[in-house]
């Protein structure tokens, strides 16, 4: 179960926001008992890149023994 403030990973690319599958970010709101999530994507220095409403199939919980990857965001 994904809860508010959980870190999730994208399951799909979101090219309209310059985001890729695997990018991690924070759930800020849950829609319809987990059918969809409002997710805020931020740079490591705290700049919000996007806030997106995503279907449950477009995100996944972070699992044990995963590692985050830093990369530059291309401006869109």
C-alpha positions in Angstrom: 0.0 0.0 0.0 1.3 3.4 -1.0 0.7 6.2 1.6 1.0 10.0 1.5 4.6 11.1 1.9 6.0 7.7 0.6 8.7 7.8 -2.0 7.7 6.0 -5.2 9.4 5.4 -8.5 8.0 6.1 -11.9 7.1 2.9 -13.9 6.9 4.9 -17.1 8.6 7.8 -18.8 6.9 11.2 -18.6 8.6 13.1 -21.4 6.3 16.1 -21.1 8.1 16.7 -17.7 11.6 15.4 -18.7 11.1 12.4 -16.3 12.1 8.8 -16.8 11.0 5.4 -15.5 12.8 4.8 -12.2 12.9 8.5 -11.1 11.9 8.7 -7.4 9.6 11.2 -5.8 7.0 11.9 -3.1 3.3 11.1 -3.0 1.5 14.2 -1.8 -2.2 13.0 -2.3 -4.0 9.7 -2.8 -7.0 9.6 -5.1 -9.9 7.1 -4.8 -8.2 4.8 -2.3 -5.1 4.3 -4.4 -6.4 4.3 -8.0 -4.2 7.4 -8.6 -1.6 9.5 -6.9 -0.5 13.1 -6.9 3.3 13.0 -7.0 5.7 15.9 -6.6 9.0 15.7 -8.5 11.8 17.8 -7.2 15.5 18.4 -7.9 17.9 17.4 -5.2 18.2 21.1 -4.3 14.5 21.4 -3.7 13.2 23.0 -6.9 9.8 21.5 -7.9 9.9 20.2 -11.5 6.4 18.9 -11.7 3.3 17.8 -9.8 1.6 15.1 -11.7 -1.5 13.0 -11.2 -0.5 9.4 -12.0 -2.4 6.2 -12.2 -1.4 3.4 -9.8 0.1 1.6 -12.8 2.5 4.5 -13.5 4.2 4.4 -10.1 5.6 1.7 -7.8 6.8 1.5 -4.2 10.5 1.8 -3.6 11.9 -1.7 -2.8 14.7 -2.8 -0.5 18.2 -2.5 -1.8 17.4 0.1 -4.5 19.7 2.9 -5.2 18.8 6.4 -6.4 20.5 7.8 -9.5 21.3 11.5 -10.0 21.0 13.0 -13.5 20.4 16.4 -15.0 16.9 17.3 -16.0 16.5 18.7 -19.5 14.3 21.8 -19.4 10.9 21.2 -21.1 
